[in-house]
C-alpha cells in the first residue's frame, strides 16, 4: 500500500467533516476514484469516526477530585530518587574511592603516567586533513586529581540531596 502524505490525510479528514470547498471536494473525490490506498484510508477514518460517535465518554463521579486530593496527602512525596540510606551508602562508596585515589596519587603511582595523544595517527574515515593536527600532552596525575575533585563535588551533591534536604524537611515538619 502506497503511503499517503500528511497533507492529503489532513484533507481527507476535512472531507469527512464536510469542511472542504467544492473545488477541493471534487479533487479528493477524483483522487479516491484512482487511488486504492486513499480509499482504504477513508474507510479507516470513517470507522474511527463511527466509533468515536457511538461511544460516549464516561464522566467522573462528582467527588472524584475531592477523593484524589485527599489521597495525595496519604503518600510521601517521591520528589527525590534517593532514600537517605541509599544516599549515605553512595556517599560512603564515593568517599572511599576518592580516598584510595588520593592515597595512590600521593604515593606517586601516577607520576610516570604521562604521554601524548598524536591526532595524526588517528584514521578519520571520511575526513582528509591537509594540515598536521596537534599532539595533546596527557598527564595521568592531573586526570586523576580532576577525577577526585569531580567525585568530591558528587559527594557534596549526594550529601545535600540524600541527607541534608530530608533532615531539614523533617525538622520543618516537626516545627509546624
LOVOBA-389712 format. One record per residue: x, y, z of N, C-alpha, C, O in turn; residue in one letter. Coordinates in steps of 0.1 Angstrom, whole numbers, plus 5000, padded with zeros to 4 digits. Example, Ala and Ser with C-alpha at 12.3 -4.5 7.8 and 13.67 -1.06 7.14 Angstrom:
// LOVOBA-389712
513249435078512349555078513249675078514249675085a 512849785071513749895071512950005079513450115080s 
//
This chain:
// LOVOBA-389712
500849885000500050005000500950125000501850145008x 500650224991501350344990501050435002499950445006x 502150505007501950595018501350725014501650775003x 500350765022499650895020500351005027500750985039x 500551115020501151235026500351285038499051265038x 500951355047500251415058499251515054498151535059x 499651595043498751695038497451635032496351685034x 497651525025496551455019495651395029494451395028x 496251335040495551285051494751385058493551365062x 495251505060494551615066493351655057492251685063x 493551665044492451695035491351595036490251625035x 491751465037490751365038489951375051488751345051x 490551425062489851445074488851565072487751555077x 489251665066488451785063487251735054486151785055x 487551655044486551595035485451525043484251535041x 485951435052485051365061484151455069482951425072x 484751565074483951655083483151755075482351825080x 483251745061482451835053482951975053482152065051x 484251995055484752135056485552185044486152285044x 485452105033486252145021485352225012484052205011x 485952325004485152394994484852294982485452184982x 484052334973483652244962484852204954484852084949x 485752294951486952254943487752154949488152054943x 488052174962488952074970488151944971488751834971x 486851944973486051824975486051744962486251624962x 485951814950485951744937487351674935487451564930x 488451744939489751694937489951574946490551474941x 489451574958489551454967488751334961489251224961x 487551364956486751254951487351194938487251074936x 488051274930488751224918489951134923490251034917x 490651184933491751104939491250974945491950874944x 490150974951489550854957489250754946489350634948x 488850794934488450704923489750634918489650514914x 490850704918492050644912493150584922494050524918x 492850604935493950574945493350474955492550514964x 493750344954493250244964493650274978492850254987x 494850314980495350344993494550465000494350455012x 494250554992493450674997492050625001491450665011x 491450534993490150474996490150395009489250405017x 491250315011491350245023491550335035491050305046x 492250445033492450535044491150605048490850625060x 490350635038489050695041488150595049487450635058x 488150465045487450365052487950365067487050355076x 489250365069489750365083489250485091488850475102x 489350605084488950725091487450725094487050775105x 486650665085485250655088484950565099484050595107x 485750455100485550365111485850425125485150405135x 486950505125487350575137486250685141485850695152x 485750755131484750855133483450785139482850835148x 483050675133481850605138482050555152481150565161x 483250505155483550455169483450575179482950555190x 484050685175484050795184482650855187482350895198x 481850855176480550905178479550805186478750855193x 479850675185478950585191479250555206478450515213x 480450585210480950565224480950695231481650795227x 480150695242480150815250481250815260481650715265x 481750935263482850945273482250935287481150995289x 482850865295482450855309482850975317483951015316x 481951025324482251135333482651085347482050995352x 483651145353484051105366482951145376482151225374x 482951075387481951095398482151245403483251305401x 481151295410481151425414482251455425482751565425x 482551355432483551375443484951315439485851295448x 485151295426486451245421487651335425488651285431x 487551455422488651555425488951555440490051555444x 487851565448488051565463488751435468489551445476x 488351325462489051195467490451195463491351155471x 490751235451492151245447493051335455494151295460x 492451455458493251545466493451495480494451525486x 492451425486492651365499493751255499494451245509x 493751185489494751075488496151125486497151045489x 496351235480497651295478498451305491499651285491x 497751345501498451365514498851235521499651235530x 498251125517498450995523499850945519500450865527x 500350975508501650915503502751015504502551135501x 503950975508505051065509505551105495505351035485x 506051225494506551275482507751195477508651165485x 507751165464508851095458509651185449510151145438x 509851305454510551405446511951375443512551405433x 512651305453514051265451514051115449513251045455x 514951075441515150925439516050855449516150735449x 516650935458517550875468516750865481516150965485x 516850755487516450745501517650785509518750785504x 517450815522518550855530519650745531520850775530x 519250625533520150515534520950495521522150475521x 520250495510520950485497521950595495523050575490x 521550715498522450835497523650825505524750855501x 523550775518524650755527525550645521526850665522x 525050535516525850435511526650475499527850445497x 525950555490526650605478527750705482528850705477x 527450785492528350885497529650815503530750855500x 529450715511530550635516531350575505532650575506x 530750515495531450455484532250555476533450525473x 531750665473532450765466533550825474534650845469x 533350845487534450895495535550795497536750835497x 535150665498536250565499537050555486538250545487x 536450565475537150555462538050685460539150675455x 537450795464538250925463539450915473540550965469x 539250855484540450845494541450755488542650785490x 541050635483542050545477542850615465544050605464x 542150685457542750755446543750865451544850885445x 543350935462544251035468545550975473546551025471x 545350855480546550785485547450745474548650755475x 546850695463547650645451548450765445549550755441x 547750885444548351005438549551045447550551075442x 549251055460550251105469551451005470552551055474x 551250875468552350785468553150785455554250715455x 552750855445553450865433553150765422553950755413x 552150695424551750585414551550645400551850585390x 550950765399550650825386551650925381551450995372x 552850935388553851035384554451005370554751095362x 554550875366555050835353553950815343554250785331x 552750845346551650825337551450945328550451025330x 552450975319552351085310552551035296553050925294x 552151115287552351075273551751185264551351295269x 551651155251551051245242550051175233550351055230x 549051235230548051185220548251255207548051365206x 548851175197549151235184547851215175547551105171x 547251325172546051315164546251275150545351245143x 547551285145547851255132547751105129547651055118x 547951025140547950875138546450825138546250705135x 545450905142544150855142543550865128543650965121x 542950755123542350755110540950795110540050735116x 540650915104539250965103538750915090539250945079x 537650835090537150775078536750865067537050835055x 536050975069535551055058536251195057535851275049x 537251215066537851345066539251335062540051255067x 539651415052541051425048541651565052541151665047x 542551555061543151685066544451705058545351615057x 544651825054545851865047546951925056548151925053x 546451965068547352025078547651925088546851835091x 548751935095549051845106548251885118548052005121x 547751785125546951805137547851815149548951755148x 547451885159548351895171548451765179547551675178x 549451755186549651645196549151705210549551815213x 548451625217547951665230548651595241548651475242x 549351675250550051615261549051555271548051625275x 549351445277548451375287549251365299550251295300x 548651415310549251395323548351315332547251365336x 548651195335547851105343547551155357546451135362x 548551215363548351265377547251375377546451385386x 547251465366546351575365544951515363543951565369x 544851415355543551355352542951295365541751305367x 543751225372543251165385542851265395541851255402x 543651375396543351485405541951555401541151585410x 541751575388540451625384539351535387538251575391x 539551405385538551305388538251305403537051285407x 539251315411538951325426538151445429537251435437x 538451555423537651675426536251665421535351705428x 536051605410534651585405533951485414532751505417x 534651385419533951295429533651365442532551335448x 534451455446534151525459532951625456532151645465x 532851675444531651755441530451675441529351715445x 530551545435529451455435529051415450527851405453x 530051405458529751375472528951485479527951455486x 529251605476528551715482527151715477526151745485x 526951695464525551685458524751575464523651595468x 525351455466524651345472524351375486523251345491x 525251435493525051465508523951565509523051555518x 523851665500522851765501521451705498520551725505x 521351625487520051565483519651455492518451455494x 520451365496520051245503520051265518519351185525x 520851355524520951365538520451505543519451505551x 520951615538520551745544519151785541518451825550x 518651765528517351805525516251725533515351785539x 516351595533515451525542515451555556514451565563x 516651585561516851625575516151755578515451765588x 516451855570515751985572514251975569513552045576x 513851895560512451875557511751825570510651875574x 512351725576511751665588511751765600510751775607x 512751845601512851955612511752055609511152105619x 511552095597510452185594509052135597508252205602x 508852005594507551945596507351925611506151935616x 508351905619508251895633507952025640507252035650x 508452135634508252265639506852315637506352405644x 506152265627504852315623503752245631502652275629x 
//
